[in-house]
Amino acid sequence: MYQLDRFVALIRPRQPFLDWLRGLPDFEDLELTLEQVRGDSTALLIPEFDDDDEAVAFVYRIWDEVFAAELEAWTEEKALWPQGRTIEMFMEWFDVEIHTTVAEVEESDTQTH
């Protein structure tokens, strides 16, 4: 196992995202909870930074692409996506959680000696 010179940013949906999701035709009858939606969050492999604030700022620089990917993961019908998206809306809809240690585990690492 060895550490990568990268960070991971988890994109965790918040209540406004769940409210939008529940309004989609395919999901309006499902009883999704916020815990369920947040349980399988998107993980972005991002560059390494001096601190968490710089890492979050990096994610905020690409907010539009991240927002679109989150919406598209649930529906490809762009007409159903919220209009007039902004960075402020992204910040209301998602938490960004930074993890600074990323390790790669090789299959050989799991074999007993």
Contact map, one row per residue, 1 for C-alpha under 8 A:
11100000000000000000000000000000000000000000000000000000000000000000000000000000000000000000000000000011110010000
11110000000000000000000000000000000000000000000000000000000000000000000000000000000000000000000000000011100000000
11111000000000000000000000000000000000000000000000000000000000000000000000000000000000000000000000001111000000000
01111100000000000000000000000000000000000000000000000000000000000000000000000000000000000000000000001111000000000
00111110000000000000000000000000000000000000001100000000000000000000000000000000000000000000000000000100000000000
00011111000000000000000000000000000000000000111100000000000000000000000000000000000000000000000000011100000000000
00001111100000000000000000000000000000000000111110000010000000000000000000000000000000000000000001111100000000000
00000111110000000000000000000000000000000011110000000000000000000000000000000000000000000000000001111100000000000
00000011111000000000000000000000000000000011110000000011001000000000000000000000000000000000000111100000000000000
00000001111100000000000000000000000000001111000000000000000000000000000000000000000000000000001111100000000000000
00000000111110000000000000000000000000001111000000000000000000000000000000000000000000000000011110000000000000000
00000000011111000000000000000000000001001100000000000000000000000000000000000000000000000000011110000000000000000
00000000001111101100000000000000010011001000000000000000000000000000000000000000000000000000111000000000000000000
00000000000111111100000000000000010001000000000000000000000000000000000000000000000000000001111000000000000000000
00000000000011111110000000000000010000000000000000000000000000000000000000000000000000000000100000000000000000000
00000000000001111111000000000000000000000000000000000000000000000000000000000000000000000001100000000000000000000
00000000000011111111100000000000000000000000000000000000000000000000000000000000000000000000110000000000000000000
00000000000011111111110000000001110010000000000000000000000000000000000000000000000000000000000000000000000000000
00000000000000111111111000000000000000000000000000000000000000000000000000000000000000000000000000000000000000000
00000000000000011111111100000000000000000000000000000000000000000000000000000000000000000000000000000000000000000
00000000000000001111111100110000000000000000000000000000000000000000000001000000000000000000000000000000000000000
00000000000000000111111100111101000000000000000000000000000000000000000000000000000000000000000000000000000000000
00000000000000000011111110110000000000000000000000000000000000000000000000000000000000000000000000000000000000000
00000000000000000001111111110000000000000000000000000000000000000000000000000001000000000000000000000000000000000
00000000000000000000001111110000000000000000000000000000000000000000000000000000000000000000000000000000000000000
00000000000000000000000111111000000000000000000000000000000000000000000000000000000000000000000000000000000000000
00000000000000000000111111111100000000000000000000000000000000000000000000000000000000000000000000000000000000000
00000000000000000000111111111110000000000000000000000000000000000000000000000000000000000000000000000000000000000
00000000000000000000010001111110000000000000000000000000000000000000000000000000000000000000000000000000000000000
00000000000000000000010000111111000000000000000000000000000000000000000000000000000000000000000000000000000000000
00000000000000000000000000011111100000000000000000000000000000000000000000000000000000000000000000000000000000000
00000000000000000100010000000111110110000000000000000000000000000000000000000000000000000000000000000000000000000
00000000000000000100000000000011111110000000000000000000000000000000000000000000000000000000000000000000000000000
00000000000011100100000000000001111111000000000000000000000000000000000000000000000000000000000000000000000000000
00000000000000000000000000000000111111100000000000000000000000000000000000000000000000000000000000000000000000000
00000000000000000000000000000001111111110000000000000000000000000000000000000000000000000000000000000000000000000
00000000000010000100000000000001111111111000000000000000000000000000000000000000000000000000000000000000000000000
00000000000111000000000000000000011111111000000000000000000000000000000000000000000000000000000000000000000000000
00000000000000000000000000000000001111111000000000000000000000000000000000000000000000000000000000000000000000000
00000000000000000000000000000000000111111100000000000000000000000000000000000000000000000000000000000000000000000
00000000011110000000000000000000000011111110000000000000000000000000000000000000000000000000000000000000000000000
00000000011100000000000000000000000000011111000000000000000000000000010000000000000000000000000000000000000000000
00000001111000000000000000000000000000001111100000000000000000000000000000000000000000000000000000000000000000000
00000001111000000000000000000000000000000111110000000000000000000000000000000000000000000000000000000000000000000
00000111100000000000000000000000000000000011111000000000000000000000000000000000000000000000000000000000000000000
00000111100000000000000000000000000000000001111100000010000000000000000000000000000000000000000000000000000000000
00001110000000000000000000000000000000000000111110000010000000000000000000000000000000000000000000000000000000000
00001110000000000000000000000000000000000000011111000010000000000000000000000000000000000000000000010000000000000
00000010000000000000000000000000000000000000001111110110000000000000000000000000000000000000000000000000000000000
00000000000000000000000000000000000000000000000111110100000000000000000000000000000000000000000000000000000000000
00000000000000000000000000000000000000000000000011111110000000000000000000000000000000000000000000000000000000000
00000000000000000000000000000000000000000000000011111111000000000000000000000000000000000000000001010000000000000
00000000000000000000000000000000000000000000000000111111100000000000000000000000000000000000000000000000000000000
00000000000000000000000000000000000000000000000011111111110000000000000000000000000000000000000000000000000000000
00000010100000000000000000000000000000000000011110111111111000000000000000000000000000000000000001000000000000000
00000000100000000000000000000000000000000000000000011111111100000000000000000000000000000000000111000000000000000
00000000000000000000000000000000000000000000000000001111111110000000000000000000000000000000000000000000000000000
00000000000000000000000000000000000000000000000000000111111111000000000000000000000000000000000000000000000000000
00000000100000000000000000000000000000000000000000000011111111100100000000000000000000000000000100000000000000000
00000000000000000000000000000000000000000000000000000001111111100000000000000000000000100000000000000000000000000
00000000000000000000000000000000000000000000000000000000111111100000000000000000000000000000000000000000000000000
00000000000000000000000000000000000000000000000000000000011111111100000000000000000000000000000000000000000000000
00000000000000000000000000000000000000000000000000000000001111111110000000000000000000100100000000000000000000000
00000000000000000000000000000000000000000000000000000000000001111111000000000000000011100000000000000000000000000
00000000000000000000000000000000000000000000000000000000000001111111100000000000000000000000000000000000000000000
00000000000000000000000000000000000000000000000000000000001001111111110000000000000000000000000000000000000000000
00000000000000000000000000000000000000000000000000000000000000111111111000000000000000000100000000000000000000000
00000000000000000000000000000000000000000000000000000000000000011111111100000000000000000000000000000000000000000
00000000000000000000000000000000000000000000000000000000000000001111111110000000000000000000000000000000000000000
00000000000000000000000000000000000000000100000000000000000000000111111111000000000000000000000000000000000000000
00000000000000000000000000000000000000000000000000000000000000000011111111110000100000000000000000000000000000000
00000000000000000000000000000000000000000000000000000000000000000001111111111100000000000000000000000000000000000
00000000000000000000000000000000000000000000000000000000000000000000111111110000000000000000000000000000000000000
00000000000000000000100000000000000000000000000000000000000000000000011111110000000000000000000000000000000000000
00000000000000000000000000000000000000000000000000000000000000000000001111111101000000000000000000000000000000000
00000000000000000000000000000000000000000000000000000000000000000000001111111100000000000000000000000000000000000
00000000000000000000000000000000000000000000000000000000000000000000000100111111100000000000000000000000000000000
00000000000000000000000000000000000000000000000000000000000000000000000100111111100000000000000000000000000000000
00000000000000000000000000000000000000000000000000000000000000000000000000001111100000000000000000000000000000000
00000000000000000000000100000000000000000000000000000000000000000000000000101111110000000000000000000000000000000
00000000000000000000000000000000000000000000000000000000000000000000001000001111111000000000000000000000000000000
00000000000000000000000000000000000000000000000000000000000000000000000000000001111110000000000000000000000000000
00000000000000000000000000000000000000000000000000000000000000000000000000000000111110000000000000000000000000000
00000000000000000000000000000000000000000000000000000000000000000000000000000000011111000000000000000000000000000
00000000000000000000000000000000000000000000000000000000000000010000000000000000011111101100000000000000000000000
00000000000000000000000000000000000000000000000000000000000000010000000000000000000111111100000000000000000000000
00000000000000000000000000000000000000000000000000000000000100110000000000000000000011111110000000000000000000000
00000000000000000000000000000000000000000000000000000000000000000000000000000000000001111111000000000000000000000
00000000000000000000000000000000000000000000000000000000000000000000000000000000000011111111100000000000000000000
00000000000000000000000000000000000000000000000000000000000000100010000000000000000011111111110000000000000000000
00000000000000000000000000000000000000000000000000000000000000000000000000000000000000111111111000000000000000000
00000000000001010000000000000000000000000000000000000000000000000000000000000000000000011111111000000000000000000
00000000000011111000000000000000000000000000000000000000000000000000000000000000000000001111111000000000000000000
00000000001111001000000000000000000000000000000000000000000000000000000000000000000000000111111100000000000000000
00000000011111000000000000000000000000000000000000000000000000000000000000000000000000000011111110000000000000000
00000000111100000000000000000000000000000000000000000001001000000000000000000000000000000000011111000000000000000
00000000111100000000000000000000000000000000000000000001000000000000000000000000000000000000001111100000000000000
00000011110000000000000000000000000000000000000000010011000000000000000000000000000000000000000111110000000000000
00000011110000000000000000000000000000000000000000000000000000000000000000000000000000000000000011111100000000000
00000111000000000000000000000000000000000000000100010000000000000000000000000000000000000000000001111100000000000
00110111000000000000000000000000000000000000000000000000000000000000000000000000000000000000000000111110000000000
00111111000000000000000000000000000000000000000000000000000000000000000000000000000000000000000000111111000000000
11110000000000000000000000000000000000000000000000000000000000000000000000000000000000000000000000001111100000000
11110000000000000000000000000000000000000000000000000000000000000000000000000000000000000000000000000111110000000
11000000000000000000000000000000000000000000000000000000000000000000000000000000000000000000000000000011111011000
10000000000000000000000000000000000000000000000000000000000000000000000000000000000000000000000000000001111111000
00000000000000000000000000000000000000000000000000000000000000000000000000000000000000000000000000000000111111100
00000000000000000000000000000000000000000000000000000000000000000000000000000000000000000000000000000000011111100
10000000000000000000000000000000000000000000000000000000000000000000000000000000000000000000000000000000111111100
00000000000000000000000000000000000000000000000000000000000000000000000000000000000000000000000000000000111111110
00000000000000000000000000000000000000000000000000000000000000000000000000000000000000000000000000000000001111111
00000000000000000000000000000000000000000000000000000000000000000000000000000000000000000000000000000000000001111
00000000000000000000000000000000000000000000000000000000000000000000000000000000000000000000000000000000000000111
